Amino acid sequence: MTTSETTATGERADLLETLSKHRWFLRFTVRDLTDDQAAQTTTASALCLGGLIKHVALTERQWGDFIIDGPAAMGTPDDGSVADWAGGFRMLEGETLAGLLETYEQVAMRTDELVRTLADLDMSHPLPVAPWFPPGARWSARRVLLHVIAETAQHAGHADILRESLDGAKTMG
């Protein structure tokens, strides 16, 4: 999913390869779907496949912003409404799967370039004040990237279940 001329080696190459693998699983899961299929909720969950693509792209973009700009890039728990947050997991009127995948591709390219060019993976920022973060905690760029990898992998698994419930297609197996 990357097109940069800069080559990563060592730890950076490992991080990028792992993230790329999980992105591929997520993107492969939505292969050959219509917008209507991508917007369907197929399990007891309110999640849909297009919404997962949208959420993972937004999450990766936010954490990339955090690496660069620190906690201010994340906003506060009071920013926006619960409805706005929930909309980040659904395909809204006018959104297309192709458009969500294109946005995800652009976010992925930006993250990959950041991983290749960041001066120091140990660079850290304090986490924003939020009930789900320990007070005073700091995350390095490395820790943020590990979180993005975990988030992507977790949602790729969710997507596989949703897709199998939709039409029986599986990402693996």
C-alpha positions as CSV (number, residue, x, y, z in Angstrom):
1,M,0.0,0.0,0.0
2,T,3.0,2.3,0.0
3,T,4.6,4.1,-2.9
4,S,7.4,6.1,-1.3
5,E,11.0,5.9,-2.5
6,T,12.3,5.9,1.0
7,T,13.2,2.4,2.2
8,A,12.7,1.4,5.8
9,T,15.0,-1.1,7.4
10,G,15.1,-2.9,10.8
11,E,12.4,-2.1,13.3
12,R,10.7,0.4,11.0
13,A,10.5,-2.2,8.2
14,D,9.0,-4.7,10.7
15,L,6.4,-2.1,11.8
16,L,5.4,-1.2,8.3
17,E,5.2,-4.9,7.1
18,T,3.0,-5.8,10.0
19,L,0.7,-2.8,9.6
20,S,0.6,-3.5,5.8
21,K,-0.4,-7.1,6.4
22,H,-3.3,-6.2,8.6
23,R,-4.5,-3.4,6.3
24,W,-4.5,-5.9,3.5
25,F,-6.7,-8.3,5.4
26,L,-9.1,-5.5,6.2
27,R,-9.3,-4.2,2.6
28,F,-9.5,-7.8,1.2
29,T,-12.5,-8.4,3.4
30,V,-14.5,-5.8,1.5
31,R,-13.6,-7.0,-2.0
32,D,-16.4,-7.1,-4.6
33,L,-19.0,-5.5,-2.3
34,T,-21.6,-2.9,-3.3
35,D,-22.1,0.2,-1.3
36,D,-25.3,-1.2,0.1
37,Q,-23.6,-4.4,1.2
38,A,-20.8,-2.5,2.8
39,A,-23.4,-0.5,4.8
40,Q,-25.3,-3.5,6.0
41,T,-25.2,-4.6,9.7
42,T,-25.0,-8.3,9.5
43,T,-24.6,-9.3,13.1
44,A,-26.0,-8.3,16.5
45,S,-23.4,-5.5,16.4
46,A,-24.2,-2.1,14.9
47,L,-20.9,-2.4,12.9
48,C,-20.8,-2.5,9.1
49,L,-17.9,-3.2,6.8
50,G,-17.7,0.3,5.4
51,G,-18.0,1.8,8.9
52,L,-15.0,-0.3,10.0
53,I,-12.9,1.0,7.0
54,K,-14.0,4.5,8.0
55,H,-13.2,4.1,11.7
56,V,-9.8,2.5,11.1
57,A,-8.8,5.3,8.7
58,L,-9.9,8.0,11.1
59,T,-8.2,6.3,14.0
60,E,-4.9,5.9,12.1
61,R,-5.1,9.5,11.0
62,Q,-5.7,10.8,14.5
63,W,-2.8,8.8,16.0
64,G,-0.5,10.0,13.1
65,D,-1.5,13.5,14.1
66,F,-0.7,12.7,17.7
67,I,2.8,11.5,16.8
68,I,3.4,14.9,15.0
69,D,1.5,17.4,17.2
70,G,0.9,15.7,20.5
71,P,-2.3,15.5,22.5
72,A,-3.9,18.5,21.0
73,A,-4.3,16.6,17.8
74,M,-6.7,14.1,19.5
75,G,-9.3,16.6,20.7
76,T,-11.1,16.2,24.0
77,P,-13.8,13.7,25.1
78,D,-16.2,16.7,25.0
79,D,-15.5,17.5,21.3
80,G,-18.4,16.6,19.1
81,S,-21.4,14.5,20.2
82,V,-22.0,10.9,20.8
83,A,-23.9,10.8,17.5
84,D,-20.9,12.2,15.6
85,W,-18.7,9.5,17.2
86,A,-21.1,6.7,16.4
87,G,-21.3,8.0,12.8
88,G,-17.6,7.2,12.5
89,F,-18.6,3.5,12.5
90,R,-21.3,3.7,9.9
91,M,-21.6,4.6,6.2
92,L,-23.5,7.8,6.1
93,E,-25.7,9.2,3.3
94,G,-23.5,9.9,0.3
95,E,-20.5,7.9,1.4
96,T,-19.2,5.1,-0.8
97,L,-17.0,2.1,-0.1
98,A,-14.7,3.3,-2.9
99,G,-14.4,6.7,-1.3
100,L,-13.8,5.3,2.1
101,L,-11.1,3.0,0.7
102,E,-9.4,5.9,-1.1
103,T,-9.4,7.9,2.1
104,Y,-7.9,4.9,3.9
105,E,-5.2,4.6,1.2
106,Q,-4.2,8.2,1.6
107,V,-4.0,7.9,5.4
108,A,-1.9,4.7,5.1
109,M,0.5,6.4,2.7
110,R,0.9,9.3,5.1
111,T,1.5,6.9,8.1
112,D,4.0,4.9,6.1
113,E,5.9,8.0,5.1
114,L,5.9,9.1,8.8
115,V,7.3,5.8,9.9
116,R,10.1,5.9,7.3
117,T,11.1,9.5,8.0
118,L,10.4,10.2,11.7
119,A,13.7,11.2,13.4
120,D,13.1,9.1,16.5
121,L,10.6,6.4,17.3
122,D,11.3,7.1,21.0
123,M,9.9,10.6,20.6
124,S,6.9,10.8,23.0
125,H,4.0,13.0,24.0
126,P,1.7,12.9,27.0
127,L,-1.6,11.1,26.2
128,P,-4.6,13.4,26.2
129,V,-6.7,13.7,29.4
130,A,-9.4,11.1,29.0
131,P,-11.1,8.5,31.2
132,W,-9.6,5.7,29.1
133,F,-6.0,6.8,29.5
134,P,-4.0,6.6,32.7
135,P,-3.2,10.0,34.2
136,G,0.2,11.3,33.2
137,A,0.9,8.5,30.7
138,R,3.1,9.2,27.7
139,W,3.3,7.2,24.5
140,S,6.3,7.1,22.2
141,A,5.8,7.1,18.4
142,R,6.6,3.4,18.6
143,R,3.9,2.7,21.1
144,V,1.4,4.6,19.0
145,L,2.3,2.6,15.9
146,L,1.9,-0.7,17.9
147,H,-1.5,0.6,19.0
148,V,-2.5,1.3,15.3
149,I,-1.4,-2.2,14.3
150,A,-3.4,-3.7,17.1
151,E,-6.5,-1.6,16.2
152,T,-6.2,-2.5,12.6
153,A,-5.8,-6.3,13.3
154,Q,-8.7,-6.3,15.7
155,H,-11.0,-4.6,13.2
156,A,-9.8,-6.8,10.4
157,G,-11.1,-9.7,12.5
158,H,-14.4,-8.0,13.1
159,A,-14.7,-7.4,9.4
160,D,-14.1,-11.0,8.6
161,I,-17.0,-12.0,10.9
162,L,-19.3,-9.3,9.3
163,R,-18.4,-10.4,5.8
164,E,-19.0,-14.1,6.5
165,S,-22.3,-13.2,8.0
166,L,-23.1,-11.1,4.9
167,D,-22.5,-13.6,2.1
168,G,-20.3,-16.4,3.5
169,A,-17.1,-15.0,2.0
170,K,-14.0,-15.4,4.3
171,T,-10.8,-13.5,4.3
172,M,-8.8,-16.6,5.4
173,G,-9.7,-20.3,5.2
